[in-house]
Amino acid sequence: MIFSLQGNVQELTPTYAVINVQGVGYYVGISLMTSQTLVVNQQTILFIQQIIREDAHLLFGFNTRSEKEMFNLLISVNGVGAVSALILLSTLSLDEIASAILSRNSALIQKAKGIGAKTAERIIVDLKDKVQKFTGTEENISVLVDNKIKEEALSALEVLGIPKRMSEKMADRIIKQNPSISVEELVKQILKNI
């Protein structure tokens, strides 16, 4: 089994990368989270999960061991395939996934394209005892409040014509620095920084 690949990023898209290891290009499925850490023509190390099926040998790469662990937990759930797991990892952070499972927030898990109510419930039931280590300790309680404030602020910004993708990272950074920030203040801070 391939545990990791170290090489040059030959090609990069939001869903896959080609890692050139001494002249051999490996096609590796990746999440958006991992994609954002890679740069074309730069060296990288990816933790690999190899899935062998009758019709294909697939490689999935992760920037961190934690992301690989979460991927493996997700695909262990009946009805969650590798593509669905990658979409979930691209939609929510590890902390958000773990918090949604622990707080039984099925709606948040369903935000990932292709994951319906039944699958979300199955993820919650199967993984509720396995995801504790993915959440921050004191952050865990405030995560749900932060998400509500963040969602409201991002919705307000979208109404103002600012794309969600542009403001989301900024919102995360501001909330981390000031966890008790109000929606209005968060919107103001983001508008100042754009």
C-alpha positions as CSV (number, residue, x, y, z in Angstrom):
1,M,0.0,0.0,0.0
2,I,1.1,3.6,-0.7
3,F,1.3,5.6,2.5
4,S,2.6,8.9,1.2
5,L,3.9,10.5,-2.0
6,Q,6.6,13.1,-2.1
7,G,7.2,15.0,-5.3
8,N,6.5,17.9,-7.6
9,V,2.9,19.2,-8.2
10,Q,2.7,18.7,-12.0
11,E,-1.0,19.5,-12.4
12,L,-3.5,21.0,-9.9
13,T,-7.3,21.4,-9.9
14,P,-9.7,21.8,-7.0
15,T,-10.5,18.1,-7.1
16,Y,-7.3,16.3,-8.2
17,A,-3.5,16.8,-8.5
18,V,-0.9,15.0,-10.4
19,I,2.2,14.5,-8.3
20,N,5.4,13.8,-10.2
21,V,7.6,11.4,-8.2
22,Q,10.9,10.8,-10.0
23,G,9.3,11.0,-13.5
24,V,6.1,9.0,-12.6
25,G,2.9,11.1,-12.4
26,Y,0.4,9.9,-9.9
27,Y,-3.2,11.1,-10.3
28,V,-4.5,11.8,-6.8
29,G,-8.0,12.8,-5.8
30,I,-8.0,15.7,-3.3
31,S,-10.3,17.9,-1.3
32,L,-10.6,21.7,-1.7
33,M,-8.8,21.9,1.7
34,T,-5.8,20.1,0.4
35,S,-5.9,21.8,-3.0
36,Q,-5.5,25.2,-1.3
37,T,-2.2,24.1,0.2
38,L,-0.6,22.9,-3.0
39,V,1.3,25.0,-5.6
40,V,2.1,23.9,-9.2
41,N,5.8,23.1,-9.7
42,Q,6.5,23.0,-5.9
43,Q,7.5,20.0,-3.8
44,T,4.8,18.5,-1.6
45,I,4.1,15.4,0.6
46,L,0.6,14.0,0.6
47,F,-0.7,11.3,2.9
48,I,-2.3,8.7,0.6
49,Q,-5.3,6.5,0.9
50,Q,-5.3,3.8,-1.8
51,I,-8.7,2.2,-2.7
52,I,-8.6,-0.8,-4.9
53,R,-11.7,-1.8,-6.8
54,E,-12.3,-4.4,-9.5
55,D,-12.3,-1.7,-12.2
56,A,-9.8,0.8,-10.8
57,H,-6.9,1.6,-8.4
58,L,-7.7,5.0,-6.9
59,L,-5.4,7.3,-4.9
60,F,-6.7,10.0,-2.6
61,G,-4.2,12.5,-1.1
62,F,-4.4,14.6,2.1
63,N,-2.3,17.4,3.4
64,T,-2.6,16.2,7.0
65,R,-3.0,12.9,8.7
66,S,-6.1,14.3,10.4
67,E,-7.8,14.9,7.1
68,K,-6.9,11.3,6.0
69,E,-8.3,9.9,9.2
70,M,-11.6,11.8,8.8
71,F,-11.8,10.6,5.2
72,N,-11.4,7.0,6.3
73,L,-14.0,7.4,9.0
74,L,-16.5,8.9,6.5
75,I,-16.0,6.1,3.9
76,S,-16.5,3.5,6.6
77,V,-20.1,4.7,6.8
78,N,-22.5,2.7,4.6
79,G,-23.6,4.8,1.7
80,V,-20.7,7.3,1.8
81,G,-18.2,6.8,-1.1
82,A,-14.8,8.4,-1.6
83,V,-16.3,11.2,-3.8
84,S,-19.0,12.0,-1.2
85,A,-16.3,12.1,1.5
86,L,-14.1,14.4,-0.5
87,I,-17.1,16.7,-1.2
88,L,-17.9,16.8,2.5
89,L,-14.2,17.6,3.3
90,S,-14.3,20.3,0.7
91,T,-17.5,21.9,2.1
92,L,-16.7,21.8,5.8
93,S,-13.6,22.0,7.9
94,L,-12.6,18.9,10.1
95,D,-13.8,20.8,13.2
96,E,-17.1,21.7,11.6
97,I,-17.7,18.1,10.5
98,A,-16.9,16.8,14.0
99,S,-19.0,19.5,15.7
100,A,-21.9,18.8,13.4
101,I,-21.7,15.0,14.2
102,L,-21.4,15.6,18.0
103,S,-24.3,18.1,18.1
104,R,-26.4,16.0,15.7
105,N,-26.6,18.9,13.3
106,S,-27.8,16.9,10.3
107,A,-28.6,20.1,8.3
108,L,-25.0,21.2,8.3
109,I,-23.8,17.8,7.0
110,Q,-26.4,18.0,4.3
111,K,-24.8,21.2,2.9
112,A,-22.3,18.9,1.2
113,K,-23.6,18.2,-2.3
114,G,-25.0,14.7,-2.7
115,I,-25.4,13.9,1.0
116,G,-29.1,13.6,1.9
117,A,-31.0,13.4,5.2
118,K,-30.6,9.6,5.6
119,T,-26.9,9.6,4.8
120,A,-26.3,12.5,7.2
121,E,-28.1,10.7,10.0
122,R,-26.1,7.5,9.3
123,I,-22.9,9.5,9.5
124,I,-24.0,11.0,12.9
125,V,-25.0,7.6,14.3
126,D,-21.9,5.7,13.1
127,L,-19.3,8.4,13.9
128,K,-20.5,10.1,17.1
129,D,-18.0,8.2,19.3
130,K,-15.1,8.5,16.9
131,V,-14.8,12.2,16.1
132,Q,-14.1,13.8,19.5
133,K,-10.4,14.3,18.7
134,F,-11.1,16.5,15.7
135,T,-12.7,19.3,17.7
136,G,-10.9,21.9,19.7
137,T,-11.6,21.6,23.4
138,E,-13.0,25.0,24.5
139,E,-13.7,26.0,20.9
140,N,-16.1,23.1,20.6
141,I,-18.9,24.8,22.6
142,S,-18.6,28.1,20.7
143,V,-18.4,26.5,17.2
144,L,-22.1,26.3,16.7
145,V,-22.6,29.9,17.8
146,D,-19.7,31.0,15.6
147,N,-21.3,29.2,12.6
148,K,-24.6,31.0,13.1
149,I,-22.9,34.4,13.3
150,K,-20.7,33.6,10.3
151,E,-23.6,32.3,8.2
152,E,-25.7,35.4,9.0
153,A,-22.8,37.7,8.2
154,L,-22.0,35.9,4.9
155,S,-25.7,36.1,3.9
156,A,-25.7,39.8,4.5
157,L,-22.5,40.3,2.5
158,E,-24.0,38.2,-0.4
159,V,-27.0,40.6,-0.4
160,L,-24.4,43.4,-0.8
161,G,-22.9,41.6,-3.8
162,I,-19.8,40.2,-2.1
163,P,-19.3,36.5,-3.1
164,K,-19.3,34.0,-0.2
165,R,-16.0,32.5,-1.2
166,M,-14.3,35.9,-1.0
167,S,-15.4,36.7,2.5
168,E,-15.5,33.2,4.2
169,K,-11.8,32.9,5.1
170,M,-11.8,36.5,6.3
171,A,-14.8,35.8,8.6
172,D,-13.1,32.7,10.1
173,R,-9.9,34.7,10.8
174,I,-11.9,37.6,12.4
175,I,-14.0,35.2,14.5
176,K,-10.9,33.4,15.7
177,Q,-9.4,36.7,16.9
178,N,-12.7,37.9,18.5
179,P,-15.0,35.0,19.3
180,S,-17.7,37.2,20.9
181,I,-18.1,39.4,17.8
182,S,-21.6,40.4,16.7
183,V,-23.0,39.8,13.2
184,E,-23.0,43.6,12.4
185,E,-19.4,44.0,13.6
186,L,-18.3,41.0,11.6
187,V,-19.9,42.5,8.4
188,K,-18.2,45.8,9.1
189,Q,-14.8,44.2,9.7
190,I,-15.0,42.2,6.4
191,L,-16.1,45.2,4.4
192,K,-13.1,47.2,5.8
193,N,-10.7,44.4,4.7
194,I,-12.0,43.7,1.2
